[in-house]
Amino acid sequence: MRLINGSVLLLRSGGKAQFGTGERNGFLVKGLTPAHIAILKWIFEKQNWYNSHLERRFPENKKEVAEILKVLSDGGLTAKHQVPDGDCACAFHLYGSDAPIKARKEALIGISGLGPLGISLSRKLVACGIKSLILRDHEQVKTRDLCVYSDEQLGAVRQDVAPLVLGVNKQLPNRSVTLEIAICSYLTNPTWAEACIKQGLPHLPIIKRETEIEVGPLFIPGRTCCLHCQHLAKRDVDPEWPQLAAQLTGTDPVMADTSLSEYATAFAVREILSYLAGLPVSLVGASWVFNPADPLPQVRQWLPHPQCGCVSC
């Protein structure tokens, strides 16, 4: 066993111990005996251990050993695997039990759009334990992409060099896709969405606009609204929306702000990890819009449209 990276033990008076410092993830345990505290100190000093060694170290305290291991396990502070360090530590700490980590390892994520925003998203997914990716983008690496690609990769096809940037295997796994993600400018690609619907694949668009990034909604065929529902809802608000959408289709791709990309992709990764772990997802029936002028994202709700029929309303 090993402790999740960043786990903190703070001893309090009166047989109490505090784990973590965050208001959301920290918790307090009361009624600890000196034996409990000695076991905790040993575990946090070692960071990783075999349970047999722990039992041999405290042969007369098997009951206390079992109780401490249960406290740590229930608090999501232990794992049987190697946990990466760095900017993914928070994600592992939040969902650090073995079942969600296994789900990440078994997941196959398709990502279309490998500009700076797509690479930023992919890097976070890889750091969180998702190593099986299908990377799609036939565009060449341009000068503006050199914030994520190297000078030597200038002019190369993005999907050919992206595996080198991310440190993942270029060979495609022989299993079904778990989730499809597309990074687009102004509009979700309808051809991509239709292909996902035909295959019954959950799919998540991330839309770049001049000064904002919209993440979601997460489309789950047969369970949530679809892209056509979204377009019908926009047409209801603005009858000229179809004409505007047709013009936007031929517009050049927009470059996303770097800091905004980090903010939006961090949120997207949190939602993707929650989806893979079977936890509640904020992007079901909603999209979140990130704008540098507002510290809080704007949430847009989307419902199945009565004229679509993709989901019985």
C-alpha positions as CSV (number, residue, x, y, z in Angstrom):
1,M,0.0,0.0,0.0
2,R,1.0,3.6,-0.3
3,L,-0.3,7.0,0.7
4,I,-1.7,9.3,-2.0
5,N,0.8,12.0,-2.8
6,G,0.2,15.1,-0.7
7,S,-1.5,13.4,2.2
8,V,-1.0,15.3,5.4
9,L,-1.3,14.1,9.0
10,L,-1.8,16.8,11.7
11,L,-1.9,15.5,15.3
12,R,-4.3,17.3,17.7
13,S,-4.6,17.1,21.5
14,G,-7.0,14.6,23.2
15,G,-6.4,11.7,20.8
16,K,-7.5,13.5,17.6
17,A,-5.8,13.6,14.2
18,Q,-6.6,15.8,11.2
19,F,-6.0,14.5,7.7
20,G,-5.6,17.3,5.1
21,T,-6.1,21.0,5.3
22,G,-8.8,21.7,2.8
23,E,-12.3,22.5,3.9
24,R,-13.7,20.0,1.3
25,N,-11.3,17.1,1.6
26,G,-9.8,17.5,5.1
27,F,-11.4,15.4,7.9
28,L,-10.9,14.8,11.6
29,V,-10.7,11.5,13.5
30,K,-11.3,11.3,17.3
31,G,-10.8,8.7,20.0
32,L,-7.3,7.6,18.9
33,T,-5.2,5.7,21.4
34,P,-1.4,6.1,21.7
35,A,-1.1,2.8,19.6
36,H,-3.2,4.4,16.8
37,I,-1.0,7.5,16.8
38,A,2.2,5.4,16.7
39,I,0.8,3.4,13.7
40,L,-0.1,6.6,11.9
41,K,3.3,8.2,12.5
42,W,5.0,5.1,11.1
43,I,2.8,5.0,8.0
44,F,3.3,8.7,7.2
45,E,7.0,8.4,7.7
46,K,7.3,5.4,5.4
47,Q,4.7,6.6,2.8
48,N,4.5,3.1,1.3
49,W,4.4,-0.3,3.0
50,Y,3.4,-3.9,2.9
51,N,0.6,-4.7,5.4
52,S,2.6,-7.7,6.5
53,H,5.5,-5.5,7.5
54,L,3.1,-3.2,9.3
55,E,1.6,-6.1,11.3
56,R,5.1,-7.4,12.2
57,R,6.0,-3.8,13.3
58,F,3.0,-3.7,15.6
59,P,2.4,-7.4,16.5
60,E,0.3,-6.6,19.6
61,N,-1.9,-4.1,17.9
62,K,-3.6,-5.9,15.0
63,K,-6.9,-4.4,15.9
64,E,-5.5,-0.9,15.9
65,V,-3.7,-1.6,12.6
66,A,-6.9,-2.7,10.9
67,E,-8.8,0.4,12.3
68,I,-6.1,2.8,11.0
69,L,-6.0,1.2,7.6
70,K,-9.8,1.5,7.4
71,V,-9.7,5.2,8.3
72,L,-7.1,5.9,5.6
73,S,-8.9,3.8,3.0
74,D,-12.3,5.4,3.7
75,G,-10.7,8.8,3.5
76,G,-9.3,8.1,0.1
77,L,-5.7,8.4,1.3
78,T,-4.3,5.0,0.2
79,A,-3.8,3.1,-3.0
80,K,-2.2,-0.1,-4.2
81,H,-0.5,1.6,-7.2
82,Q,2.1,4.2,-8.0
83,V,0.5,7.6,-7.9
84,P,2.0,10.2,-10.2
85,D,3.1,13.5,-8.7
86,G,2.7,17.0,-9.9
87,D,-0.3,18.9,-11.1
88,C,-2.5,15.8,-11.1
89,A,-2.0,15.1,-7.4
90,C,-5.2,16.9,-6.5
91,A,-7.2,14.7,-8.9
92,F,-5.7,11.6,-7.4
93,H,-6.4,12.8,-3.9
94,L,-10.0,13.5,-4.7
95,Y,-10.6,10.2,-6.5
96,G,-7.7,8.1,-5.1
97,S,-9.3,4.7,-4.5
98,D,-8.3,1.9,-6.7
99,A,-11.6,1.4,-8.7
100,P,-11.6,4.9,-10.3
101,I,-7.9,4.6,-11.0
102,K,-8.5,1.3,-12.8
103,A,-11.3,2.9,-14.8
104,R,-8.8,5.6,-16.0
105,K,-6.3,2.9,-17.0
106,E,-9.0,1.0,-19.0
107,A,-10.5,4.1,-20.6
108,L,-9.8,5.0,-24.3
109,I,-10.3,8.7,-25.0
110,G,-10.6,10.1,-28.5
111,I,-9.4,13.7,-28.9
112,S,-10.0,15.7,-32.1
113,G,-8.2,19.0,-32.3
114,L,-4.5,19.1,-31.1
115,G,-3.8,22.8,-31.0
116,P,-2.5,24.3,-27.7
117,L,-5.9,23.8,-26.0
118,G,-6.1,20.1,-27.1
119,I,-2.5,19.5,-26.0
120,S,-3.2,21.2,-22.6
121,L,-6.2,19.0,-22.1
122,S,-4.4,15.8,-23.2
123,R,-1.4,16.5,-20.9
124,K,-3.7,16.7,-17.9
125,L,-5.4,13.5,-18.8
126,V,-2.1,11.7,-19.2
127,A,-0.9,13.1,-15.9
128,C,-4.0,11.7,-14.2
129,G,-3.4,8.2,-15.4
130,I,-5.2,8.1,-18.8
131,K,-2.6,6.7,-21.3
132,S,-4.8,5.3,-24.1
133,L,-5.7,8.2,-26.4
134,I,-6.7,8.3,-30.1
135,L,-5.3,11.6,-31.3
136,R,-6.8,13.2,-34.4
137,D,-5.8,16.4,-36.2
138,H,-4.5,16.6,-39.8
139,E,-3.5,20.3,-39.5
140,Q,0.2,21.2,-39.5
141,V,2.0,22.6,-36.6
142,K,2.1,26.4,-37.0
143,T,4.2,29.1,-35.4
144,R,1.4,29.9,-33.0
145,D,1.5,26.3,-31.8
146,L,5.1,26.4,-30.6
147,C,3.9,27.1,-27.1
148,V,3.2,23.4,-26.9
149,Y,5.2,21.9,-29.8
150,S,9.0,22.2,-30.4
151,D,10.6,24.2,-33.2
152,E,11.7,20.9,-34.9
153,Q,8.0,20.0,-35.2
154,L,7.0,23.1,-37.1
155,G,5.2,22.0,-40.3
156,A,4.7,18.5,-39.1
157,V,1.1,17.0,-39.0
158,R,-0.2,17.5,-35.4
159,Q,-1.4,14.0,-34.9
160,D,1.9,12.6,-35.9
161,V,4.0,14.5,-33.4
162,A,1.4,14.9,-30.6
163,P,2.3,11.4,-29.1
164,L,5.9,12.6,-28.8
165,V,4.8,15.7,-27.0
166,L,2.5,13.8,-24.6
167,G,4.8,10.8,-24.1
168,V,2.1,8.2,-25.1
169,N,2.2,5.2,-27.4
170,K,1.2,6.0,-31.0
171,Q,-0.3,2.5,-31.5
172,L,-4.1,2.5,-31.1
173,P,-5.5,0.1,-28.5
174,N,-7.7,-2.6,-29.8
175,R,-10.8,-1.8,-27.8
176,S,-13.9,0.5,-28.0
177,V,-13.7,4.2,-27.3
178,T,-15.0,5.3,-23.9
179,L,-15.4,9.0,-24.6
180,E,-14.9,11.3,-27.6
181,I,-13.8,14.9,-27.1
182,A,-13.5,17.6,-29.8
183,I,-12.0,21.0,-29.6
184,C,-13.6,23.3,-32.1
185,S,-13.8,27.0,-32.9
186,Y,-17.2,28.7,-32.7
187,L,-19.3,25.6,-33.3
188,T,-19.4,21.9,-32.6
189,N,-18.6,19.9,-35.7
190,P,-22.0,18.3,-36.7
191,T,-20.3,15.5,-38.7
192,W,-18.2,14.5,-35.6
193,A,-21.4,14.6,-33.4
194,E,-23.4,12.5,-35.9
195,A,-20.6,9.9,-36.1
196,C,-20.6,9.7,-32.3
197,I,-24.4,9.3,-32.1
198,K,-24.4,6.5,-34.7
199,Q,-21.8,4.6,-32.7
200,G,-23.6,5.4,-29.4
201,L,-20.5,7.2,-28.0
202,P,-20.7,9.8,-25.3
203,H,-19.1,12.9,-26.7
204,L,-17.9,16.2,-25.2
205,P,-17.3,19.4,-27.2
206,I,-15.0,22.2,-26.1
207,I,-15.7,25.4,-28.1
208,K,-13.2,28.2,-28.5
209,R,-14.5,31.7,-29.2
210,E,-12.8,35.1,-29.3
211,T,-12.8,35.7,-25.5
212,E,-14.3,32.6,-24.0
213,I,-14.2,28.8,-23.9
214,E,-17.3,26.7,-23.5
215,V,-17.0,23.2,-22.1
216,G,-19.9,20.9,-22.8
217,P,-22.5,19.8,-22.7
218,L,-21.7,16.1,-22.4
219,F,-23.9,14.4,-25.0
220,I,-24.9,10.8,-24.1
221,P,-26.9,9.3,-26.9
222,G,-30.4,8.3,-25.8
223,R,-30.0,9.9,-22.4
224,T,-29.4,13.6,-22.9
225,C,-30.1,16.3,-25.4
226,C,-28.1,16.1,-28.7
227,L,-26.3,18.7,-30.7
228,H,-29.5,19.2,-32.9
229,C,-31.4,20.0,-29.7
230,Q,-28.9,22.7,-28.9
231,H,-29.2,24.3,-32.4
232,L,-33.0,24.2,-32.2
233,A,-32.8,25.9,-28.8
234,K,-30.5,28.6,-30.2
235,R,-32.9,29.1,-33.2
236,D,-35.8,29.6,-30.8
237,V,-33.9,32.4,-29.1
238,D,-32.5,33.9,-32.4
239,P,-34.4,33.0,-35.6
240,E,-31.3,34.0,-37.7
241,W,-29.1,31.5,-35.8
242,P,-29.0,29.0,-38.8
243,Q,-27.7,31.8,-41.1
244,L,-25.0,32.8,-38.5
245,A,-24.0,29.2,-37.9
246,A,-23.5,28.7,-41.7
247,Q,-21.2,31.7,-41.8
248,L,-19.2,30.6,-38.7
249,T,-18.5,27.2,-40.4
250,G,-16.1,28.8,-42.8
251,T,-14.4,31.1,-40.2
252,D,-10.7,30.6,-39.5
253,P,-9.9,28.8,-36.2
254,V,-9.5,31.0,-33.1
255,M,-6.6,30.9,-30.8
256,A,-7.5,30.4,-27.1
257,D,-5.9,32.5,-24.3
258,T,-3.3,30.4,-22.5
259,S,-4.4,31.1,-19.0
260,L,-8.1,30.6,-19.9
261,S,-7.2,27.3,-21.6
262,E,-5.6,26.1,-18.3
263,Y,-8.6,27.0,-16.3
264,A,-11.1,25.5,-18.7
265,T,-9.1,22.3,-19.3
266,A,-8.6,21.7,-15.6
267,F,-12.4,21.8,-15.2
268,A,-12.9,19.5,-18.2
269,V,-10.5,17.0,-16.8
270,R,-12.3,17.0,-13.4
271,E,-15.6,16.3,-15.3
272,I,-14.0,13.6,-17.4
273,L,-12.5,11.8,-14.4
274,S,-15.9,12.0,-12.6
275,Y,-17.6,10.5,-15.6
276,L,-15.1,7.6,-15.8
277,A,-15.5,7.0,-12.1
278,G,-19.3,6.9,-12.3
279,L,-19.6,10.1,-10.1
280,P,-22.0,13.0,-10.8
281,V,-21.0,15.1,-13.7
282,S,-21.9,18.9,-13.9
283,L,-21.8,18.8,-17.8
284,V,-24.9,16.6,-18.2
285,G,-27.5,18.9,-19.7
286,A,-25.3,21.9,-19.1
287,S,-22.3,23.7,-20.5
288,W,-19.8,25.9,-18.6
289,V,-18.5,29.1,-20.2
290,F,-15.2,30.4,-19.0
291,N,-14.3,34.1,-19.7
292,P,-11.2,35.9,-18.4
293,A,-13.4,39.0,-17.4
294,D,-15.4,36.9,-14.9
295,P,-13.8,34.8,-12.2
296,L,-16.8,32.5,-12.1
297,P,-17.9,30.5,-15.1
298,Q,-21.4,30.9,-16.6
299,V,-23.6,27.8,-16.6
300,R,-26.0,27.2,-19.6
301,Q,-28.7,24.6,-19.2
302,W,-29.7,22.5,-22.2
303,L,-32.8,20.3,-22.4
304,P,-34.0,17.8,-25.1
305,H,-35.9,19.9,-27.7
306,P,-39.5,18.7,-28.3
307,Q,-38.9,19.0,-32.1
308,C,-35.9,16.8,-32.1
309,G,-37.1,13.4,-30.8
310,C,-33.6,12.1,-29.8
311,V,-34.9,11.6,-26.2
312,S,-38.5,11.2,-25.2
313,C,-39.4,14.5,-23.5
